[in-house]
Amino acid sequence: MDQSGITPNTSNQQLVINSDNDSATALLQEKQARRRDNLRDVSLVEYMTVGILCFVNLINYMDRFTLAGVLSDVQDEFGIDNAMGGLLQTVFVVAYMVFAPLFGYLGDRYSRRIIMSYGVALWSLTTFLGSFIDNFVVFTIFRGLVGIGEASYSTIAPTIISDLFVGNVRSKMLAFFYFAIPVGSGLGYIVGSVAGAAAGNWRWGLRITPFLGAVAVALIMWVMEDPKRGQAEDSQMKPSTYKDDIRSIIRNPSFMLSTLAFTCVAFVAGALAWWGPQFIYLGLKMQEDVNITQERVSQIFGVITMAAGLLGVPMGAWLGAALVKRFPRAHPVLCGAGLLLSAPAMTLGLVLVEGYAYAPFVLMFIAEVALNLNWAIVADMSLYVVIPPRRSTAEAFQILISHMLGDAGSPYLVGVISESLKRSLSPEEQPSPQVEFSSLQYALFVTCFVEVIGGIFFLLTAIYIVRDKLKVDRAIAEAEAQSTEPSHSTADEEVTGGE
């Protein structure tokens, strides 16, 4: 089998296919271009499908960051330090990433509607039951079960959008889908803090999203469309073996470099989302003229996160769509520029928390807007450099790598560094508020360096992106040519879906 995934019987047959390759690719691109910018051709069912996926993504991230809004209350009740507080999120993400490859394999071969329904039902039920658990170890296990359920959804949902749309329409729909991440995260802080404060118990924040999850299961089962894989691109490709899928993905430089870059994004987002509210609260609490509660800080941080997402995600999608027409490498360059802009803003925000009340929030907003530029673009790149029948596997692979090396460890790592610095700065006594703040501040500076590394990886992706996208277009065109011209294939000749 060659790189294109076609196993010819004779060299003459391969020559015929290769001679038709460029013309077939041009016809495919022309066909896709006719649908590229036309939202009027999107049906009501397709709009409803994207809306349902966005709704589930929203409550997915609400649930994920509800605990972050009340983290100090959780630590007080269970009697845990920063390291164990970070471990709560790490266990969730580890379970999420470990099960992602399984759901990626299933998502390329079986009903995505059923897989997602069971997954959303699982994380909704375990979130609700977990809110009644008083033992920290058991509570942590239930957070891991929530991660398994969320892996089934996050791995598959973007591939449904990729099978419904192409070109700029796909980019716009992915932007709508991914703007739910920062908005849902922000709502998580707000719901957790508001519900906990109103009920006098942080656990009530965990009892809201499960009911929304039940609604989501019904919508997925009876309203959402589950298109044929490759439908938007008229792909005739068949799934290949899992071994071939992984081997092709690993050999795809655009996908691998963008995955490493996105790993840096996940590292930063995970650490900042988990520790940001508590860090800002510690800094503001030391200022004599500032009187604020952690609940209030969580609410403000949540609003900033939502606003940054509402501005940054659509802006990234719009800039990407506008620039890629003139500069084909615009997507990775724009993502890299966003991270390199976010890093200094984040650094200043961390430095000024101790002495200023408003400047840190403004700088965090700027940093998050720049960080959010890449969400929809990275998803689009990851899809268009991978052929249709292995996109769920590719999404799962990216989730595994980005979370394993990114936000699976970053909350825990920041917590461990913070606790180590506390012992160094205050070895024989109870840490003072200044030591508590400084140790967490120094630990969070790690995120600024990681952003710069991520920006470099995105810029390296720009070297290969045009070539790898063209390979996918050619592979789709070859498969379509073989399916429509029997003379170019024999009964035992098979398109297996390589790149």
C-alpha positions in Angstrom: 0.0 0.0 0.0 1.4 3.4 -0.9 1.0 6.7 0.8 -2.3 7.5 -0.9 -3.9 4.4 0.5 -4.5 2.8 -2.9 -3.4 -0.8 -3.6 -3.2 -1.1 -7.4 -3.0 -4.4 -9.2 -0.8 -3.1 -12.0 1.5 -0.2 -12.7 -0.7 0.8 -15.7 -3.7 1.3 -13.5 -1.7 3.5 -11.1 -0.5 5.6 -14.1 -4.1 6.1 -15.2 -5.1 7.2 -11.7 -2.2 9.6 -11.4 -2.8 11.1 -14.8 -6.4 12.0 -13.6 -5.3 13.1 -10.2 -4.7 16.9 -10.8 -7.9 17.3 -12.9 -10.0 15.3 -10.3 -8.5 17.5 -7.5 -9.4 20.7 -9.4 -13.0 19.5 -10.0 -13.3 18.6 -6.3 -12.1 22.0 -5.2 -14.3 23.7 -7.8 -17.3 21.8 -6.5 -16.5 22.7 -2.9 -15.9 26.3 -3.8 -19.5 26.6 -5.0 -20.7 25.9 -1.5 -17.9 27.6 0.4 -19.3 31.0 1.3 -23.1 30.3 1.0 -24.8 30.1 4.3 -28.2 30.3 2.5 -27.8 26.6 1.4 -27.6 25.5 5.0 -30.8 23.7 6.0 -32.8 24.1 9.2 -31.8 20.6 10.4 -28.1 21.5 9.9 -28.5 24.7 11.8 -30.3 22.8 14.6 -27.6 20.2 14.6 -24.8 22.8 15.1 -27.0 24.5 17.7 -27.4 21.2 19.6 -23.6 20.5 19.4 -22.9 24.0 20.7 -25.4 23.7 23.6 -23.8 20.4 24.7 -20.3 21.9 24.4 -21.5 24.8 26.5 -22.8 22.7 29.4 -19.8 20.4 29.0 -17.4 23.3 29.9 -19.8 24.6 32.5 -19.6 21.4 34.3 -15.8 21.2 33.9 -15.1 24.5 35.6 -17.9 24.8 38.2 -15.5 23.5 40.8 -12.9 26.1 39.9 -15.3 28.9 40.9 -15.5 27.4 44.5 -12.1 25.8 44.8 -11.3 27.3 48.2 -14.6 26.0 49.6 -13.8 22.5 48.2 -10.3 22.6 49.8 -11.7 23.8 53.1 -14.4 21.0 53.3 -12.0 18.2 52.3 -9.0 19.6 54.1 -6.7 19.5 51.1 -3.8 21.6 49.9 -3.1 23.2 46.5 -1.5 20.0 45.2 -4.6 17.9 46.0 -6.8 20.7 44.7 -5.0 20.6 41.4 -5.2 16.8 41.4 -9.0 17.0 41.2 -8.8 18.5 37.7 -5.9 16.3 36.7 -7.8 13.1 37.4 -10.7 14.4 35.3 -8.5 15.2 32.4 -6.4 12.0 32.6 -9.6 9.9 32.4 -10.8 12.2 29.5 -7.7 11.8 27.5 -7.2 8.0 28.1 -10.6 7.1 26.8 -10.5 9.6 23.9 -8.7 7.1 21.5 -11.4 4.5 22.2 -14.2 6.9 21.3 -12.2 8.1 18.3 -12.0 4.6 16.9 -15.7 4.0 17.6 -16.7 7.4 16.1 -15.1 6.6 12.7 -17.0 3.3 12.5 -20.3 3.3 14.4 -23.3 5.6 15.2 -22.0 8.9 16.5 -25.5 9.7 17.8 -25.6 6.7 20.1 -22.0 7.1 21.3 -22.6 10.8 22.2 -26.0 10.1 23.9 -24.5 7.5 26.2 -21.5 9.7 26.9 -23.5 12.8 27.9 -25.8 10.6 30.0 -22.8 9.2 31.8 -21.2 12.5 32.7 -24.5 14.1 33.7 -25.3 11.2 36.0 -21.9 11.0 37.6 -21.8 14.8 38.1 -25.1 14.7 40.0 -24.2 11.6 42.1 -20.8 13.0 42.8 -22.3 16.1 44.4 -23.5 14.0 47.3 -20.2 12.3 48.1 -18.3 13.4 51.3 -15.1 11.3 50.8 -12.4 13.0 48.9 -11.0 9.8 47.2 -14.5 8.7 46.1 -15.3 12.2 44.9 -12.1 12.3 42.9 -13.0 8.9 41.3 -16.4 10.3 40.2 -14.7 13.3 38.6 -12.7 10.8 36.6 -16.0 9.1 35.5 -17.2 12.6 34.4 -14.1 12.8 32.2 -14.9 9.5 30.5 -18.4 10.7 29.5 -17.1 14.0 28.2 -14.4 12.3 26.1 -17.1 10.5 24.1 -18.7 13.9 23.1 -15.6 16.1 22.5 -13.9 13.5 20.3 -16.8 13.1 17.9 -18.7 16.4 17.8 -16.3 18.4 15.5 -16.3 15.6 12.9 -20.0 15.9 12.5 -19.6 19.6 11.6 -16.8 18.7 9.2 -19.1 16.1 7.5 -21.9 18.7 7.0 -19.9 21.7 5.7 -16.8 22.7 3.7 -14.6 25.8 3.4 -15.6 29.0 5.1 -19.0 27.7 6.1 -17.2 25.0 8.0 -14.9 27.5 9.6 -17.9 29.7 10.7 -19.8 26.7 12.1 -16.7 25.5 14.0 -16.3 29.1 15.4 -19.9 28.9 16.7 -19.1 25.5 18.2 -15.8 26.5 19.9 -16.9 29.8 21.2 -18.9 27.7 23.7 -15.6 26.7 25.4 -14.7 30.0 26.9 -18.3 31.0 27.4 -19.2 27.7 29.0 -16.0 27.9 31.2 -17.1 31.4 32.3 -20.6 30.3 33.1 -19.1 27.5 35.1 -17.3 29.9 37.4 -20.5 32.0 37.7 -22.9 29.1 38.2 -20.6 27.5 40.8 -20.1 30.6 42.8 -23.6 32.0 42.6 -25.4 28.7 43.3 -23.0 27.8 46.1 -23.4 31.2 47.7 -27.2 31.1 47.3 -27.5 27.6 48.8 -24.7 28.1 51.4 -23.2 24.9 49.9 -20.7 24.7 47.0 -22.2 21.3 46.0 -25.3 22.9 44.5 -23.3 24.3 41.7 -22.8 20.7 40.5 -26.5 19.9 40.4 -27.5 22.3 37.6 -25.7 21.0 34.5 -27.0 17.3 34.9 -30.6 18.5 34.2 -29.4 20.4 31.1 -27.5 17.2 30.2 -30.8 15.2 30.2 -32.2 17.7 27.7 -29.1 17.4 25.6 -29.5 13.6 25.4 -33.0 13.9 24.1 -31.9 16.5 21.5 -29.0 14.3 20.3 -31.2 11.2 19.9 -34.2 12.7 18.2 -33.3 16.0 16.6 -29.5 16.0 15.7 -28.4 14.9 12.2 -25.7 12.3 11.9 -24.3 12.7 8.4 -22.4 10.2 6.4 -18.7 10.5 6.9 -17.2 12.8 4.2 -20.7 13.8 3.1 -19.8 17.5 2.6 -16.8 16.6 0.4 -18.5 13.9 -1.5 -15.9 11.5 -0.2 -16.1 7.9 -1.2 -13.3 6.8 1.1 -13.7 3.7 3.4 -12.2 3.4 6.8 -8.7 1.8 7.0 -7.2 -0.2 9.8 -6.5 1.6 13.1 -2.8 0.9 12.7 -2.8 2.6 9.3 -4.8 5.6 10.7 -2.3 6.2 13.5 0.7 5.7 11.2 -0.7 8.2 8.7 -1.5 10.8 11.5 2.0 10.5 13.0 3.6 11.1 9.6 1.5 14.2 9.0 3.7 17.2 9.9 0.9 19.8 9.9 -1.2 17.8 12.2 1.6 16.8 14.6 3.0 20.4 14.8 -0.4 22.0 15.3 -1.2 19.3 18.0 2.0 20.2 19.9 1.1 23.9 19.6 -2.4 23.1 20.8 -0.9 21.2 23.7 0.7 24.4 24.9 -2.7 26.1 24.6 -4.3 23.4 26.7 -1.5 23.6 29.3 -2.0 27.4 29.7 -5.8 27.3 29.6 -6.0 24.4 32.1 -3.7 26.1 34.6 -5.2 29.5 34.3 -8.8 28.3 34.3 -8.2 26.3 37.5 -6.0 28.7 39.5 -6.9 32.1 38.0 -9.8 33.1 40.3 -8.0 32.0 43.5 -4.7 33.7 42.5 -6.5 37.0 41.7 -8.4 36.8 45.0 -5.2 36.2 47.0 -3.6 39.3 45.4 -6.6 41.6 45.8 -7.1 40.5 49.4 -3.7 41.9 50.4 -4.7 45.4 49.2 -6.0 47.4 52.1 -8.4 49.5 50.1 -10.0 46.5 48.3 -12.8 44.5 49.9 -13.8 41.5 47.8 -14.9 37.9 48.3 -13.7 34.9 46.3 -17.3 34.4 45.0 -17.2 37.9 43.5 -13.7 37.3 42.0 -15.0 34.1 40.4 -18.0 35.9 38.9 -15.8 38.7 37.4 -13.3 36.1 36.1 -16.2 34.2 34.6 -17.6 37.3 32.9 -14.1 38.2 31.5 -13.7 34.6 30.2 -17.0 34.7 28.5 -16.4 38.1 27.0 -13.0 37.1 25.8 -14.5 34.0 24.1 -17.3 35.9 22.5 -14.8 38.4 21.0 -11.7 36.2 20.4 -13.2 33.0 18.8 -15.3 34.8 16.1 -12.5 37.2 15.5 -10.1 34.4 14.9 -12.5 32.7 12.5 -13.2 35.9 10.7 -9.5 36.8 10.3 -8.6 33.3 9.3 -11.3 33.3 6.6 -10.3 36.7 5.3 -6.6 36.2 5.3 -6.4 32.6 4.0 -7.8 33.7 0.6 -4.7 35.9 0.0 -2.2 34.0 2.2 -2.8 30.2 2.3 -0.6 29.8 5.4 -2.6 32.4 7.4 -4.3 29.9 9.8 -1.2 28.7 11.6 0.5 32.1 11.4 -2.6 33.8 13.0 -2.6 31.2 15.8 1.1 31.7 16.5 0.7 35.5 16.6 -2.2 35.1 19.0 -0.1 33.1 21.5 2.9 35.4 21.2 0.7 38.4 21.9 -1.0 36.7 24.8 2.2 35.8 26.6 3.3 39.4 27.6 -0.2 40.4 28.5 -0.5 37.4 30.7 2.9 38.1 32.3 1.9 41.7 33.1 -1.4 40.6 34.5 0.3 38.2 36.9 2.8 40.9 38.0 0.2 43.7 38.7 -2.3 41.7 40.7 -0.6 42.6 44.0 -0.8 46.3 43.5 -3.7 47.1 41.2 -7.4 46.4 41.4 -8.5 46.7 37.7 -5.4 46.4 35.6 -5.0 42.7 36.1 -8.5 42.0 34.9 -8.0 44.1 31.8 -4.7 42.4 31.0 -6.2 39.0 31.6 -9.0 39.9 29.2 -6.5 40.9 26.5 -4.4 37.7 27.1 -7.5 35.5 26.8 -8.8 37.2 23.7 -5.5 36.6 22.0 -5.5 33.0 23.3 -9.0 32.4 22.0 -8.1 33.4 18.4 -6.9 29.9 17.8 -9.8 27.6 19.0 -11.8 27.5 15.8 -8.8 27.7 13.5 -6.9 24.8 15.1 -10.0 22.6 14.8 -10.4 23.6 11.1 -6.7 22.9 10.4 -6.9 19.5 12.1 -9.8 18.5 10.0 -8.8 19.7 6.6 -5.3 18.0 6.7 -6.8 14.6 7.6 -9.1 12.6 5.3 -12.8 12.1 6.3 -12.8 8.5 7.5 -10.1 9.0 10.1 -11.1 12.4 11.5 -12.6 11.1 14.7 -9.3 9.1 15.3 -7.3 12.2 14.6 -9.4 14.3 17.0 -9.0 11.6 19.6 -5.2 11.5 19.0 -5.0 15.3 19.4 -7.1 15.1 22.6 -4.8 12.4 24.0 -1.5 14.3 23.3 -2.8 17.8 24.1 -4.3 16.8 27.4 -1.6 14.3 28.4 1.1 16.9 28.0 -1.1 19.9 28.6 -3.9 20.4 31.0 -3.8 16.9 32.5 -0.8 18.0 34.4 -0.7 21.8 34.5 -3.2 22.3 37.4 -1.5 19.7 39.5 2.0 20.9 38.4 1.2 24.5 39.4 -0.2 23.3 42.7 2.9 21.2 43.4 5.3 24.1 42.5 3.3 26.4 44.7 3.4 24.1 47.7 7.2 23.6 47.2 7.7 27.3 47.1 5.7 27.8 50.2 7.9 25.4 52.1 11.0 27.2 50.8 9.7 30.7 51.6 8.3 29.8 55.0 9.9 26.6 56.2 9.1 26.7 59.9 5.8 28.6 60.2 2.3 28.9 58.8 2.6 30.6 55.4 1.6 34.3 55.4 -0.8 35.7 52.8 2.2 37.2 51.0 3.9 33.8 50.8 0.6 32.1 49.7 0.3 34.7 46.9 3.9 34.8 45.8 4.3 31.0 45.6 1.2 30.7 43.3 2.3 33.7 41.3 5.8 32.2 40.6 4.2 28.8 39.7 1.8 30.5 37.2 4.7 32.2 35.4 5.4 28.8 33.8 2.3 29.3 31.6 3.8 32.4 30.0 6.9 30.5 28.8 4.7 27.7 27.5 2.7 30.2 25.4 5.9 31.3 23.6 6.8 27.7 22.8 3.3 27.1 21.5 3.5 30.1 19.2 6.8 28.8 17.7 5.1 25.4 17.0 2.3 27.1 15.2 4.7 29.1 13.0 6.5 25.8 12.1 3.1 24.4 11.1 2.9 27.1 8.4 5.7 25.5 6.5 3.7 22.3 5.8 0.0 23.3 5.9 -0.5 24.0 2.2 1.1 20.8 1.0 -0.7 18.6 3.5 -4.1 20.1 2.7 -3.5 19.5 -1.0 -2.7 15.8 -0.2 -6.1 15.4 1.4 -7.9 17.0 -1.6 -6.0 14.6 -3.9 -6.8 11.5 -1.9 -10.5 12.4 -1.9 -10.4 13.1 -5.7 -8.7 9.8 -6.3 -11.3 7.9 -4.3 -14.1 9.7 -6.2 -12.5 9.0 -9.6 -12.2 5.3 -8.8 -15.8 5.1 -7.6 -17.2 6.7 -10.8 -14.9 5.1 -13.4 -14.9 1.3 -13.1 -12.3 1.0 -15.8 -9.7 2.4 -13.5 -10.2 -0.3 -10.9 -10.8 -4.0 -10.5 -12.9 -6.0 -8.1 -10.1 -6.5 -5.7 -8.8 -2.9 -5.8 -9.8 -1.0 -2.7 -9.6 2.6 -1.5 -8.6 2.4 2.1 -8.4 6.1 3.0 -4.8 6.9 3.3 -3.3 10.3 2.7 
